[in-house]
Structure formats: structure tokens, C-alpha cells
Amino acid sequence: LTAQEPSSNNNKVCGISMDCTAPSINRDSSGAADGGFTINNTPLASQDRFNDVDTVESKVGQLVTIKASIYDAYGADQISKANLYFDMPDAVDWSDAAASIRYDILRDEVEINDVNDIFSADVTSQEVGGKIEVSFKIMFTAEMDTSHIAIQTLDNARNYQLIYFKDALEVTGTPTQTSADATLD
């Protein structure tokens, strides 16, 4: 009962001979809580799987920047994907999202799903202090009711973390001349 059990028939042991830990936006290398998720530089609490947060408000035509700082115990080079889900006002479930941005970090490929045709986006990533910082730059072209947001992070071993932010973002109004001049670059 005190010996470590193999995790499968291949005699590999989690944490010793194989990676069984998910990449995380809410922990750093010391295990301390980390403010790893922001909307327009506003940190959102990410300690729980479902987080109650204050709604960040934006206007149509204003650039919304969502950043996730992702840590993996096996190294930043093991983090493979970051997927953002939103436009889900009624249910806190990523599979109900009418909008998603799926980012393959290793291939630098972006897949956009936009059922309601309300945004355009660009995604970048960089290594910062042993973490991967992913920046989702979103330009809303139409209103979006107050929406929950979910972020899913995956590593090369297919371990993942999925964190939800309740009522995190609302986009209202019509574009203004000054906000329409903003770019995704």
C-alpha cells in the first residue's frame, strides 16, 4: 500500500516516468496561487474551476485583450494548446459556446469558431519566466450579452485544465470613430 502504483500497463509512474499533471493558469512552480488570467489587464480570480468574477465591460470596436499565463511542471515547452470559449450567456459549459479560439501553440495555428459572426481575432504566445503567455486579441464587431468565459490549457501528454469565469465579459454599443481605428497588431 505504500509503494507507488504504475499508472497503466506500461509500468510508468505518474510524476516520475510520465507527466500526469495539467498545465495551469492558477499555479506557479512553487504551487502558490498565480493571477494567470486577465481581461484588458484586469486580473480575474482563477483559484476554482468555476470562478465568480466582476464583469469586464467593453464596446463594439474596442480591442479586448485576454491573457493567460500558463505554467507546466515539466516545462514551458510541454504546453501545446490554449483554447478560449465565450459567447455563452446561458450555460457555464464550453460545449455551449457560440464562439471559440483554439490556439495550437507549437504550430502557431489558430482556429476560430464564430457562430454569431461577432468578432475577429489574433493570437500570439511567448515564453516569460518559465511560463507561456498567450494573448488573445479580439475585436468585437457586434454586441455580446454578458458571457461566461472558459480557458482550456493542454500539454503534450494530453493533460488539461479547464477553468470557467462566470459573467466575465459584456460587449455593448456601436463602434466609435476612435475605437474603430484600433488594430489587432
Residue, then its C-alpha position, 0 to 999 in steps of 0.5 A: l500500500t505504500a509503494q507507488e502504483p504504475s499508472s497503466n500497463n506500461n509500468k510508468v509512474c505518474g510524476i516520475s516516468m510520465d507527466c500526469t499533471a495539467p498545465s495551469i493558469n492558477r499555479d506557479s512552480s512553487g504551487a502558490a496561487d498565480g493571477g494567470f488570467t486577465i481581461n484588458n489587464t484586469p486580473l480575474a480570480s482563477q483559484d476554482r474551476f468555476n470562478d465568480v468574477d466582476t464583469v469586464e465591460s467593453k464596446v463594439g470596436q474596442l480591442v479586448t485583450i485576454k491573457a493567460s499565463i500558463y505554467d507546466a511542471y515539466g516545462a514551458d515547452q510541454i504546453s501545446k494548446a490554449n483554447l478560449y470559449f465565450d459567447m455563452p450567456d446561458a450555460v457555464d459549459w464550453s460545449d455551449a459556446a457560440a464562439s471559440i479560439r483554439y490556439d495550437i501553440l507549437r504550430d502557431e495555428v489558430e482556429i476560430n469558431d464564430v457562430n454569431d459572426i461577432f468578432s475577429a481575432d489574433v493570437t500570439s504566445q511567448e515564453v516569460g519566466g518559465k511560463i507561456e503567455v498567450s494573448f488573445k486579441i479580439m475585436f468585437t464587431a457586434e454586441m455580446d450579452t454578458s458571457h461566461i468565459a472558459i480557458q482550456t490549457l493542454d500539454n503534450a501528454r494530453n493533460y488539461q485544465l479547464i477553468y470557467f469565469k462566470d459573467a466575465l465579459e459584456v460587449t455593448g454599443t456601436p463602434t466609435q470613430t476612435s475605437a474603430d481605428a484600433t488594430l489587432d497588431 
